[in-house]
Amino acid sequence: MIKRSSVRIAKERLEALVTSDRVHCKPKEYDLICHELYRTLSKYMEITKEDFQVCITRSAIHIQLTGEEH
């Protein structure tokens, strides 16, 4: 298991807080949504939490896997 740096963890927490404010939900609810998306996709794809990123706005949910480009 790869240990995540404290800088990356802090950045992820800040992003979650800002995003949750934009979509009018609590940070805990945002984390639960992201976790549920990860759990669901990991049933069908071989992914790790480190490779999985979610961006939620009022009008869309974007999921990006490491190595993918927009």
C-alpha positions, 0 to 999 in steps of 0.5 A, a space after each residue: 500500500 502506498 502511503 499518501 502524503 499529508 499535502 495530498 490529503 490536505 488538498 483532497 480535504 480542501 477540494 471536498 470542502 469547496 465542492 460541497 459548498 458549491 453543490 450545497 451539501 455537507 462535506 460528509 455527504 460529499 465524501 459518502 457520494 464519492 465513496 459510493 461511486 468508487 465502491 460501485 465502479 470498483 465492482 466492475 473495474 480494477 481501480 484503486 482509491 489513489 487512481 480515482 478522482 471525482 468532481 461534483 458540480 451543480 450540473 454534473 459529476 466527473 470521474 477521472 482515473 489516473 492516466 486519463 486525459 480530458 
